[in-house]
Amino acid sequence: MRTWIPLAVALLASTAQADPLTYDAALLLAESAAPTLQASALQVEATRAAERAAGRLPDPKLSLGMENIPVSGPYAGRWDAAEMSMVRVGLMQDIPNAARRRAAAATAQAETQMAMADTDLQRREVRVATALAWIDLAYAERRLAVLDQLVEGLSPLWEGVPAGIESGSARPAAGLEPARLEAEFDNRRSQLAADVAQARANLTRWTGALHPKTAGAPPHVEITPADLRARIADHPALQVLSAATQRAAAEVAGARAARRPDWGLEVMYGRRDPMFGDMVSAAVTVSLPLFASQRQDPTIAARTAQASRARLLEADMRRELAASLEADLAAYAANHEQWRRATDVLVPIAEQVAQLETSSYAAGRADYSDLVEAFTDLADTKLAALDREALVARDGARILLTYGSDNP
C-alpha cells in the first residue's frame, strides 16, 4: 500500500470541510471515505485470502498409540513381553480426488469475482448517491438565490401601494396585500431554506464534509444511448450475477466429483522390544460412493437446480438493466425538452408579462392584483424552470454513472 494515499484522502477531506465542493471533488471524496466501500474492500481481501487455500490437500494427521498390550495372563500390563506389543507413531494424509479440488478452487475464485463485482457496484451506487446529493444542494441554493432576487425586486412595488391609496387609485384593502404577499414569499423562502439544509445533510452523509457548499457549474453530461446500451454487459450488477453463475457451476462440479473415490495414505512405525524388532506399516484407503442414488445424486440435483436459477437471474438482470436504461433515456429526453421549453419560452413570456403589467399599472390601466399575479407567476415560472433543469441534471448524472463509465 502506498503511504501517500491515506495522506491524500485526509488532506482532501479537510479541504472539503473548509471550502466549497465541486461536483468532481465530491465524487472523489465520497469514493475515498465511504464506509461501505471500505467494507467491500475488506470482503475482497477476505475472499482472496480464502482463494489461496481452496483446492489444497487437507492437513496431514499424526497418529500416536500403543497396540497389542496384554491385559491378562502372565504378561498382563507388560508391553515389552509380547511379540506384537508396540508403541506406534503414524502419519496419515487424506487426498480428495482432483475433480473435487478443482471445483473447490473454482468456487473460491468465483467468490472473489463476486466480491470484486459487488465492490464495483457499491462504488457506482455511492457515486450516484453523491452526485444526486450534490446536484440537489446546488439547485436548492440556486432556488433560494432566485427567490431572494425576486423578493428584492418587489420592494418598490410594495412601497408604492400606500401612495395609490392616498390618491384614491387603489382601494384601502389593497394596503394589506403587500403584507400578505410578503408572508407568502417568506413561507416559500422558509421551505427553500429547509431544502438547502436537507440537501446539505445528505451530501455530508456521503462525503463526510462538514457544512458543505457547492462550487462550480452543475454537470450537464452528454448522453449517447448507443454507448450506454453497449456497456450494459459490463454493469457491476450483471457481473455479480455472472460470478454467482460461475460459482453455482463450480458447486455442481464439486457435487459430481463426490461420486468419485477419495484416497488416503497412512504410514506407521511401530517400536517393539529390541528382542522382537521394530515394524513399519503402510496403508491406502479409498472411499466407496456405493449409494450415490441416496447421497450424491440428490446433492447433484440440488446444485444443478441452483445453477439453473443463477443463470435465469442473470438473464433477468440483463433484461431489467436494458429496460431500465430505455425507460430512463425516454424520461431524460422528455425532461430535457420540457426544461428547454421552460427556459426558452415560458420564462421569457412571464418576464414580458410582468413588464407589461408593470407599465399598465403605472399608466393606471391595470389593478394592483393583476400586478401581483404577474410577479407571482414570474416567480413560479423561474422556480419551475430551475426544477426542470435540476431534474435534467439529476437524470443525466444518474444515467451516466449507473449505466456508463465511472468517470463522467
C-alpha positions as a Markdown table, in Angstrom:
| # | Residue | x | y | z |
|---|---|---|---|---|
| 1 | Met | 0.0 | 0.0 | 0.0 |
| 2 | Arg | 1.4 | 3.3 | -1.0 |
| 3 | Thr | 1.8 | 5.6 | 2.0 |
| 4 | Trp | 0.7 | 8.8 | 0.2 |
| 5 | Ile | -2.9 | 7.6 | -0.4 |
| 6 | Pro | -4.2 | 7.9 | 3.2 |
| 7 | Leu | -2.5 | 11.3 | 3.4 |
| 8 | Ala | -4.1 | 12.5 | 0.2 |
| 9 | Val | -7.5 | 11.3 | 1.4 |
| 10 | Ala | -7.1 | 13.1 | 4.7 |
| 11 | Leu | -6.0 | 16.3 | 3.0 |
| 12 | Leu | -8.9 | 16.2 | 0.6 |
| 13 | Ala | -11.4 | 15.6 | 3.5 |
| 14 | Ser | -10.0 | 18.6 | 5.5 |
| 15 | Thr | -10.1 | 20.8 | 2.4 |
| 16 | Ala | -13.7 | 19.7 | 1.6 |
| 17 | Gln | -14.8 | 20.7 | 5.1 |
| 18 | Ala | -13.3 | 24.1 | 4.8 |
| 19 | Asp | -14.0 | 25.1 | 1.2 |
| 20 | Pro | -17.0 | 24.7 | -1.2 |
| 21 | Leu | -17.1 | 21.3 | -3.0 |
| 22 | Thr | -17.1 | 21.0 | -6.8 |
| 23 | Tyr | -19.0 | 18.1 | -8.3 |
| 24 | Asp | -15.9 | 16.1 | -9.2 |
| 25 | Ala | -14.3 | 16.7 | -5.8 |
| 26 | Ala | -17.5 | 15.5 | -4.0 |
| 27 | Leu | -17.4 | 12.2 | -6.0 |
| 28 | Leu | -13.8 | 11.7 | -5.3 |
| 29 | Leu | -14.2 | 12.4 | -1.6 |
| 30 | Ala | -17.2 | 10.1 | -1.3 |
| 31 | Glu | -15.4 | 7.3 | -3.1 |
| 32 | Ser | -12.4 | 7.7 | -0.8 |
| 33 | Ala | -14.2 | 7.9 | 2.5 |
| 34 | Ala | -17.4 | 5.8 | 2.1 |
| 35 | Pro | -17.5 | 3.1 | 4.9 |
| 36 | Thr | -19.4 | 0.8 | 2.6 |
| 37 | Leu | -16.6 | 0.8 | 0.1 |
| 38 | Gln | -14.1 | 0.1 | 2.8 |
| 39 | Ala | -16.1 | -2.8 | 4.0 |
| 40 | Ser | -16.4 | -4.1 | 0.4 |
| 41 | Ala | -12.6 | -3.8 | 0.0 |
| 42 | Leu | -12.2 | -6.0 | 3.2 |
| 43 | Gln | -14.5 | -8.6 | 1.7 |
| 44 | Val | -12.4 | -8.7 | -1.4 |
| 45 | Glu | -9.3 | -9.2 | 0.7 |
| 46 | Ala | -11.0 | -12.0 | 2.7 |
| 47 | Thr | -12.1 | -13.9 | -0.4 |
| 48 | Arg | -8.7 | -13.6 | -2.0 |
| 49 | Ala | -7.1 | -15.0 | 1.2 |
| 50 | Ala | -9.6 | -17.9 | 1.1 |
| 51 | Glu | -8.9 | -18.5 | -2.6 |
| 52 | Arg | -5.2 | -19.2 | -1.8 |
| 53 | Ala | -6.2 | -22.1 | 0.4 |
| 54 | Ala | -9.0 | -23.5 | -1.7 |
| 55 | Gly | -8.3 | -26.8 | -3.5 |
| 56 | Arg | -5.3 | -27.6 | -1.4 |
| 57 | Leu | -4.8 | -31.0 | 0.3 |
| 58 | Pro | -6.1 | -31.1 | 3.8 |
| 59 | Asp | -3.6 | -31.1 | 6.7 |
| 60 | Pro | -1.9 | -34.4 | 7.4 |
| 61 | Lys | -2.8 | -36.2 | 10.7 |
| 62 | Leu | -0.4 | -37.5 | 13.3 |
| 63 | Ser | -1.3 | -40.8 | 15.0 |
| 64 | Leu | 0.2 | -42.0 | 18.3 |
| 65 | Gly | -0.8 | -45.1 | 20.2 |
| 66 | Met | 0.0 | -48.4 | 21.8 |
| 67 | Glu | -1.0 | -51.7 | 20.3 |
| 68 | Asn | -1.4 | -55.3 | 21.5 |
| 69 | Ile | -0.7 | -54.7 | 25.1 |
| 70 | Pro | -1.6 | -57.9 | 27.1 |
| 71 | Val | -4.4 | -57.3 | 29.7 |
| 72 | Ser | -4.5 | -60.9 | 31.1 |
| 73 | Gly | -2.2 | -63.8 | 31.5 |
| 74 | Pro | 1.3 | -63.9 | 32.9 |
| 75 | Tyr | 2.4 | -60.9 | 30.8 |
| 76 | Ala | -0.6 | -58.7 | 31.6 |
| 77 | Gly | 0.4 | -55.0 | 31.6 |
| 78 | Arg | 3.8 | -55.5 | 30.1 |
| 79 | Trp | 4.2 | -54.1 | 26.6 |
| 80 | Asp | 7.8 | -55.5 | 26.2 |
| 81 | Ala | 7.0 | -59.1 | 26.9 |
| 82 | Ala | 4.6 | -60.0 | 24.0 |
| 83 | Glu | 5.9 | -60.2 | 20.4 |
| 84 | Met | 3.2 | -58.0 | 18.9 |
| 85 | Ser | 3.1 | -55.3 | 21.6 |
| 86 | Met | 4.4 | -51.9 | 20.3 |
| 87 | Val | 4.3 | -48.2 | 20.6 |
| 88 | Arg | 3.4 | -46.7 | 17.2 |
| 89 | Val | 3.6 | -43.4 | 15.5 |
| 90 | Gly | 1.9 | -42.8 | 12.2 |
| 91 | Leu | 1.3 | -40.2 | 9.6 |
| 92 | Met | -2.0 | -40.0 | 7.6 |
| 93 | Gln | -2.9 | -37.9 | 4.6 |
| 94 | Asp | -6.3 | -37.6 | 3.0 |
| 95 | Ile | -6.3 | -37.0 | -0.7 |
| 96 | Pro | -9.6 | -35.8 | -2.2 |
| 97 | Asn | -9.9 | -36.5 | -5.8 |
| 98 | Ala | -8.6 | -34.0 | -8.3 |
| 99 | Ala | -12.1 | -33.0 | -9.6 |
| 100 | Arg | -13.2 | -32.1 | -6.1 |
| 101 | Arg | -10.1 | -29.9 | -5.5 |
| 102 | Arg | -10.6 | -28.2 | -8.9 |
| 103 | Ala | -14.2 | -27.5 | -8.0 |
| 104 | Ala | -13.2 | -26.0 | -4.6 |
| 105 | Ala | -10.7 | -23.8 | -6.3 |
| 106 | Ala | -13.2 | -22.7 | -8.9 |
| 107 | Thr | -15.8 | -21.9 | -6.2 |
| 108 | Ala | -13.3 | -19.8 | -4.3 |
| 109 | Gln | -12.3 | -17.9 | -7.5 |
| 110 | Ala | -15.9 | -17.2 | -8.2 |
| 111 | Glu | -16.4 | -15.9 | -4.7 |
| 112 | Thr | -13.5 | -13.5 | -5.3 |
| 113 | Gln | -15.1 | -12.3 | -8.6 |
| 114 | Met | -18.4 | -11.8 | -6.8 |
| 115 | Ala | -16.8 | -9.7 | -4.1 |
| 116 | Met | -14.9 | -7.6 | -6.7 |
| 117 | Ala | -18.0 | -7.0 | -8.7 |
| 118 | Asp | -20.0 | -6.2 | -5.6 |
| 119 | Thr | -17.3 | -3.6 | -4.7 |
| 120 | Asp | -17.7 | -2.1 | -8.2 |
| 121 | Leu | -21.5 | -2.0 | -7.7 |
| 122 | Gln | -21.2 | -0.4 | -4.3 |
| 123 | Arg | -18.8 | 2.2 | -5.7 |
| 124 | Arg | -21.2 | 3.0 | -8.5 |
| 125 | Glu | -24.1 | 3.4 | -6.1 |
| 126 | Val | -22.1 | 5.6 | -3.8 |
| 127 | Arg | -21.1 | 7.8 | -6.8 |
| 128 | Val | -24.7 | 8.1 | -7.9 |
| 129 | Ala | -26.0 | 9.0 | -4.5 |
| 130 | Thr | -23.2 | 11.6 | -4.0 |
| 131 | Ala | -23.9 | 13.1 | -7.4 |
| 132 | Leu | -27.6 | 13.4 | -6.7 |
| 133 | Ala | -26.9 | 14.9 | -3.3 |
| 134 | Trp | -24.5 | 17.5 | -4.8 |
| 135 | Ile | -27.0 | 18.4 | -7.5 |
| 136 | Asp | -29.8 | 18.7 | -5.0 |
| 137 | Leu | -27.8 | 21.1 | -2.9 |
| 138 | Ala | -26.6 | 23.1 | -5.8 |
| 139 | Tyr | -30.1 | 23.7 | -7.1 |
| 140 | Ala | -31.6 | 24.3 | -3.7 |
| 141 | Glu | -29.0 | 27.0 | -3.2 |
| 142 | Arg | -29.9 | 28.5 | -6.6 |
| 143 | Arg | -33.6 | 28.4 | -6.0 |
| 144 | Leu | -33.1 | 30.3 | -2.7 |
| 145 | Ala | -31.0 | 32.9 | -4.5 |
| 146 | Val | -33.5 | 33.3 | -7.3 |
| 147 | Leu | -36.3 | 33.8 | -4.8 |
| 148 | Asp | -34.3 | 36.4 | -2.8 |
| 149 | Gln | -33.6 | 38.3 | -6.0 |
| 150 | Leu | -37.3 | 38.3 | -7.0 |
| 151 | Val | -38.4 | 39.5 | -3.5 |
| 152 | Glu | -35.8 | 42.3 | -3.6 |
| 153 | Gly | -37.3 | 43.3 | -7.0 |
| 154 | Leu | -40.8 | 43.5 | -5.5 |
| 155 | Ser | -39.8 | 46.0 | -2.8 |
| 156 | Pro | -40.6 | 49.1 | -4.9 |
| 157 | Leu | -44.0 | 47.6 | -5.7 |
| 158 | Trp | -44.9 | 47.2 | -2.1 |
| 159 | Glu | -43.7 | 50.7 | -1.2 |
| 160 | Gly | -45.9 | 52.2 | -4.0 |
| 161 | Val | -49.3 | 50.9 | -2.7 |
| 162 | Pro | -49.8 | 53.5 | 0.1 |
| 163 | Ala | -49.4 | 56.3 | -2.4 |
| 164 | Gly | -52.1 | 54.7 | -4.5 |
| 165 | Ile | -54.4 | 54.5 | -1.6 |
| 166 | Glu | -53.9 | 58.2 | -0.7 |
| 167 | Ser | -54.6 | 59.2 | -4.3 |
| 168 | Gly | -57.7 | 57.1 | -4.4 |
| 169 | Ser | -56.5 | 54.9 | -7.3 |
| 170 | Ala | -56.4 | 51.9 | -5.0 |
| 171 | Arg | -58.9 | 50.5 | -2.5 |
| 172 | Pro | -58.0 | 50.6 | 1.2 |
| 173 | Ala | -57.9 | 46.8 | 1.3 |
| 174 | Ala | -55.1 | 46.9 | -1.2 |
| 175 | Gly | -52.9 | 48.2 | 1.6 |
| 176 | Leu | -52.9 | 44.8 | 3.2 |
| 177 | Glu | -51.9 | 43.0 | 0.0 |
| 178 | Pro | -48.1 | 43.7 | 0.3 |
| 179 | Ala | -48.0 | 42.1 | 3.8 |
| 180 | Arg | -49.9 | 39.1 | 2.6 |
| 181 | Leu | -47.7 | 38.7 | -0.4 |
| 182 | Glu | -44.6 | 39.1 | 1.6 |
| 183 | Ala | -45.7 | 36.5 | 4.1 |
| 184 | Glu | -46.3 | 34.0 | 1.2 |
| 185 | Phe | -42.9 | 34.6 | -0.1 |
| 186 | Asp | -41.4 | 34.2 | 3.4 |
| 187 | Asn | -43.1 | 30.9 | 3.6 |
| 188 | Arg | -41.7 | 29.8 | 0.3 |
| 189 | Arg | -38.3 | 31.0 | 1.4 |
| 190 | Ser | -38.5 | 29.0 | 4.6 |
| 191 | Gln | -39.3 | 25.9 | 2.6 |
| 192 | Leu | -36.4 | 26.5 | 0.2 |
| 193 | Ala | -34.0 | 27.1 | 3.2 |
| 194 | Ala | -35.2 | 23.8 | 4.7 |
| 195 | Asp | -34.5 | 22.1 | 1.3 |
| 196 | Val | -30.9 | 23.5 | 1.4 |
| 197 | Ala | -30.4 | 22.2 | 4.9 |
| 198 | Gln | -31.7 | 18.8 | 4.0 |
| 199 | Ala | -29.6 | 18.6 | 0.8 |
| 200 | Arg | -26.5 | 19.7 | 2.8 |
| 201 | Ala | -27.1 | 17.0 | 5.4 |
| 202 | Asn | -27.5 | 14.3 | 2.6 |
| 203 | Leu | -24.2 | 15.5 | 1.0 |
| 204 | Thr | -22.5 | 15.3 | 4.4 |
| 205 | Arg | -23.8 | 11.7 | 4.7 |
| 206 | Trp | -21.9 | 10.6 | 1.6 |
| 207 | Thr | -18.8 | 12.8 | 1.7 |
| 208 | Gly | -18.3 | 13.3 | 5.4 |
| 209 | Ala | -17.7 | 17.1 | 4.7 |
| 210 | Leu | -19.0 | 19.4 | 7.4 |
| 211 | His | -21.5 | 22.0 | 6.3 |
| 212 | Pro | -20.6 | 21.6 | 2.6 |
| 213 | Lys | -21.4 | 24.2 | -0.1 |
| 214 | Thr | -21.3 | 23.6 | -3.8 |
| 215 | Ala | -18.9 | 25.3 | -6.2 |
| 216 | Gly | -18.7 | 25.3 | -9.9 |
| 217 | Ala | -21.3 | 24.6 | -12.5 |
| 218 | Pro | -23.7 | 21.7 | -12.2 |
| 219 | Pro | -22.9 | 18.8 | -14.5 |
| 220 | His | -24.6 | 18.8 | -17.9 |
| 221 | Val | -23.5 | 15.5 | -19.4 |
| 222 | Glu | -23.8 | 14.3 | -23.0 |
| 223 | Ile | -25.9 | 11.1 | -23.2 |
| 224 | Thr | -25.0 | 8.7 | -26.0 |
| 225 | Pro | -27.7 | 5.9 | -26.0 |
| 226 | Ala | -25.7 | 3.6 | -28.2 |
| 227 | Asp | -22.6 | 3.7 | -25.9 |
| 228 | Leu | -24.8 | 3.1 | -22.8 |
| 229 | Arg | -26.5 | 0.2 | -24.4 |
| 230 | Ala | -23.1 | -1.4 | -25.3 |
| 231 | Arg | -21.9 | -1.0 | -21.7 |
| 232 | Ile | -24.8 | -3.0 | -20.1 |
| 233 | Ala | -22.8 | -6.2 | -20.4 |
| 234 | Asp | -20.1 | -4.6 | -18.1 |
| 235 | His | -22.6 | -3.4 | -15.5 |
| 236 | Pro | -21.4 | -4.5 | -12.0 |
| 237 | Ala | -24.9 | -5.8 | -11.0 |
| 238 | Leu | -24.7 | -8.1 | -14.0 |
| 239 | Gln | -21.1 | -9.1 | -13.2 |
| 240 | Val | -22.2 | -10.0 | -9.6 |
| 241 | Leu | -24.8 | -12.4 | -11.0 |
| 242 | Ser | -22.4 | -13.7 | -13.7 |
| 243 | Ala | -19.9 | -14.6 | -10.9 |
| 244 | Ala | -22.7 | -16.2 | -9.0 |
| 245 | Thr | -23.5 | -18.3 | -12.0 |
| 246 | Gln | -19.9 | -19.4 | -12.2 |
| 247 | Arg | -19.9 | -20.3 | -8.5 |
| 248 | Ala | -23.0 | -22.3 | -8.9 |
| 249 | Ala | -21.4 | -24.2 | -11.9 |
| 250 | Ala | -18.4 | -24.9 | -9.7 |
| 251 | Glu | -20.6 | -26.2 | -7.0 |
| 252 | Val | -22.3 | -28.6 | -9.5 |
| 253 | Ala | -18.8 | -29.8 | -10.5 |
| 254 | Gly | -18.0 | -30.3 | -6.8 |
| 255 | Ala | -21.2 | -32.3 | -6.2 |
| 256 | Arg | -20.4 | -34.5 | -9.2 |
| 257 | Ala | -16.9 | -35.0 | -8.0 |
| 258 | Ala | -18.3 | -36.5 | -4.8 |
| 259 | Arg | -19.2 | -39.6 | -6.9 |
| 260 | Arg | -15.5 | -40.3 | -7.4 |
| 261 | Pro | -13.5 | -42.1 | -4.8 |
| 262 | Asp | -11.2 | -40.1 | -2.5 |
| 263 | Trp | -7.9 | -41.5 | -1.3 |
| 264 | Gly | -5.9 | -41.7 | 1.8 |
| 265 | Leu | -2.4 | -42.7 | 2.7 |
| 266 | Glu | -1.0 | -43.9 | 6.1 |
| 267 | Val | 2.5 | -44.8 | 7.1 |
| 268 | Met | 3.2 | -46.2 | 10.6 |
| 269 | Tyr | 6.3 | -47.0 | 12.6 |
| 270 | Gly | 6.0 | -49.5 | 15.5 |
| 271 | Arg | 8.5 | -49.6 | 18.2 |
| 272 | Arg | 8.8 | -53.0 | 19.9 |
| 273 | Asp | 11.1 | -54.6 | 22.4 |
| 274 | Pro | 14.6 | -54.9 | 20.8 |
| 275 | Met | 14.4 | -58.7 | 21.0 |
| 276 | Phe | 11.5 | -58.7 | 18.6 |
| 277 | Gly | 12.5 | -55.8 | 16.2 |
| 278 | Asp | 10.6 | -52.8 | 15.1 |
| 279 | Met | 7.9 | -52.7 | 12.4 |
| 280 | Val | 6.8 | -50.4 | 9.6 |
| 281 | Ser | 3.3 | -50.5 | 8.1 |
| 282 | Ala | 1.7 | -48.7 | 5.1 |
| 283 | Ala | -1.9 | -48.5 | 4.0 |
| 284 | Val | -4.1 | -46.9 | 1.4 |
| 285 | Thr | -7.8 | -46.0 | 2.0 |
| 286 | Val | -10.3 | -45.5 | -0.8 |
| 287 | Ser | -13.8 | -44.1 | -0.2 |
| 288 | Leu | -16.6 | -46.1 | -1.8 |
| 289 | Pro | -19.6 | -44.0 | -3.0 |
| 290 | Leu | -21.7 | -47.1 | -3.4 |
| 291 | Phe | -25.1 | -45.4 | -2.6 |
| 292 | Ala | -25.0 | -42.5 | -4.9 |
| 293 | Ser | -28.7 | -42.5 | -5.6 |
| 294 | Gln | -29.3 | -41.7 | -1.9 |
| 295 | Arg | -26.4 | -39.5 | -1.1 |
| 296 | Gln | -24.5 | -37.9 | -4.0 |
| 297 | Asp | -27.3 | -37.7 | -6.7 |
| 298 | Pro | -29.7 | -35.6 | -4.5 |
| 299 | Thr | -26.9 | -33.1 | -3.9 |
| 300 | Ile | -26.1 | -33.0 | -7.6 |
| 301 | Ala | -29.8 | -32.4 | -8.4 |
| 302 | Ala | -29.9 | -29.5 | -5.8 |
| 303 | Arg | -26.8 | -27.9 | -7.1 |
| 304 | Thr | -27.9 | -28.2 | -10.7 |
| 305 | Ala | -31.2 | -26.5 | -9.8 |
| 306 | Gln | -29.4 | -23.7 | -8.1 |
| 307 | Ala | -27.1 | -23.3 | -11.1 |
| 308 | Ser | -30.2 | -23.0 | -13.4 |
| 309 | Arg | -31.7 | -20.5 | -11.0 |
| 310 | Ala | -28.4 | -18.4 | -11.1 |
| 311 | Arg | -28.5 | -18.4 | -14.9 |
| 312 | Leu | -32.1 | -17.3 | -15.0 |
| 313 | Leu | -31.4 | -14.5 | -12.5 |
| 314 | Glu | -28.5 | -13.3 | -14.7 |
| 315 | Ala | -30.7 | -13.3 | -17.8 |
| 316 | Asp | -33.4 | -11.4 | -15.9 |
| 317 | Met | -30.9 | -8.8 | -14.7 |
| 318 | Arg | -29.8 | -8.3 | -18.2 |
| 319 | Arg | -33.4 | -7.6 | -19.3 |
| 320 | Glu | -34.0 | -5.4 | -16.3 |
| 321 | Leu | -31.0 | -3.2 | -17.0 |
| 322 | Ala | -31.9 | -2.9 | -20.7 |
| 323 | Ala | -35.5 | -2.0 | -19.9 |
| 324 | Ser | -34.5 | 0.5 | -17.1 |
| 325 | Leu | -32.0 | 2.2 | -19.4 |
| 326 | Glu | -34.6 | 2.6 | -22.2 |
| 327 | Ala | -37.1 | 4.0 | -19.7 |
| 328 | Asp | -34.5 | 6.4 | -18.2 |
| 329 | Leu | -33.5 | 7.6 | -21.7 |
| 330 | Ala | -37.1 | 8.3 | -22.6 |
| 331 | Ala | -37.7 | 10.2 | -19.3 |
| 332 | Tyr | -34.5 | 12.1 | -19.8 |
| 333 | Ala | -35.4 | 13.2 | -23.3 |
| 334 | Ala | -38.9 | 14.4 | -22.2 |
| 335 | Asn | -37.4 | 16.3 | -19.2 |
| 336 | His | -34.8 | 17.9 | -21.4 |
| 337 | Glu | -37.4 | 19.1 | -23.8 |
| 338 | Gln | -39.6 | 20.5 | -21.0 |
| 339 | Trp | -36.6 | 22.2 | -19.5 |
| 340 | Arg | -35.6 | 23.9 | -22.8 |
| 341 | Arg | -39.2 | 24.9 | -23.3 |
| 342 | Ala | -39.5 | 26.4 | -19.9 |
| 343 | Thr | -36.2 | 28.3 | -20.3 |
| 344 | Asp | -36.7 | 29.5 | -23.9 |
| 345 | Val | -40.4 | 30.1 | -23.9 |
| 346 | Leu | -42.1 | 30.2 | -20.5 |
| 347 | Val | -39.6 | 32.3 | -18.5 |
| 348 | Pro | -39.3 | 35.0 | -21.2 |
| 349 | Ile | -43.1 | 35.2 | -21.5 |
| 350 | Ala | -43.5 | 35.5 | -17.8 |
| 351 | Glu | -40.9 | 38.2 | -17.7 |
| 352 | Gln | -42.6 | 40.1 | -20.5 |
| 353 | Val | -46.0 | 39.8 | -18.9 |
| 354 | Ala | -44.5 | 41.2 | -15.6 |
| 355 | Gln | -43.0 | 44.1 | -17.5 |
| 356 | Leu | -46.2 | 44.8 | -19.4 |
| 357 | Glu | -48.3 | 44.7 | -16.3 |
| 358 | Thr | -45.9 | 47.0 | -14.5 |
| 359 | Ser | -46.3 | 49.5 | -17.4 |
| 360 | Ser | -50.1 | 49.1 | -17.4 |
| 361 | Tyr | -50.2 | 49.6 | -13.6 |
| 362 | Ala | -48.1 | 52.7 | -13.8 |
| 363 | Ala | -50.4 | 54.1 | -16.5 |
| 364 | Gly | -53.5 | 53.2 | -14.4 |
| 365 | Arg | -54.8 | 50.6 | -16.8 |
| 366 | Ala | -54.2 | 47.6 | -14.5 |
| 367 | Asp | -55.1 | 46.8 | -11.0 |
| 368 | Tyr | -52.7 | 46.0 | -8.2 |
| 369 | Ser | -53.9 | 42.4 | -8.1 |
| 370 | Asp | -53.0 | 42.0 | -11.8 |
| 371 | Leu | -49.5 | 43.2 | -11.0 |
| 372 | Val | -49.2 | 40.8 | -8.0 |
| 373 | Glu | -50.4 | 37.9 | -10.1 |
| 374 | Ala | -47.9 | 38.7 | -12.8 |
| 375 | Phe | -44.9 | 38.8 | -10.5 |
| 376 | Thr | -46.1 | 35.7 | -8.6 |
| 377 | Asp | -46.4 | 33.8 | -11.9 |
| 378 | Leu | -42.9 | 35.0 | -12.8 |
| 379 | Ala | -41.5 | 33.6 | -9.5 |
| 380 | Asp | -43.4 | 30.3 | -10.1 |
| 381 | Thr | -42.1 | 30.1 | -13.6 |
| 382 | Lys | -38.5 | 30.8 | -12.8 |
| 383 | Leu | -38.5 | 28.3 | -9.9 |
| 384 | Ala | -40.3 | 25.7 | -12.1 |
| 385 | Ala | -37.6 | 26.2 | -14.8 |
| 386 | Leu | -34.9 | 25.6 | -12.2 |
| 387 | Asp | -36.8 | 22.4 | -11.1 |
| 388 | Arg | -36.8 | 21.2 | -14.7 |
| 389 | Glu | -33.1 | 22.0 | -15.0 |
| 390 | Ala | -32.3 | 20.2 | -11.7 |
| 391 | Leu | -34.3 | 17.2 | -13.0 |
| 392 | Val | -32.3 | 17.1 | -16.2 |
| 393 | Ala | -29.0 | 17.3 | -14.3 |
| 394 | Arg | -30.1 | 14.6 | -11.9 |
| 395 | Asp | -31.2 | 12.3 | -14.8 |
| 396 | Gly | -28.0 | 12.9 | -16.8 |
| 397 | Ala | -25.7 | 12.2 | -13.9 |
| 398 | Arg | -27.7 | 9.2 | -12.7 |
| 399 | Ile | -27.9 | 7.6 | -16.2 |
| 400 | Leu | -24.2 | 8.1 | -16.9 |
| 401 | Leu | -23.0 | 6.9 | -13.6 |
| 402 | Thr | -25.4 | 4.0 | -13.5 |
| 403 | Tyr | -25.0 | 2.6 | -17.0 |
| 404 | Gly | -21.9 | 4.2 | -18.3 |
| 405 | Ser | -18.4 | 5.0 | -17.3 |
| 406 | Asp | -17.3 | 5.7 | -13.7 |
| 407 | Asn | -15.7 | 8.9 | -14.9 |
| 408 | Pro | -18.3 | 11.3 | -16.2 |
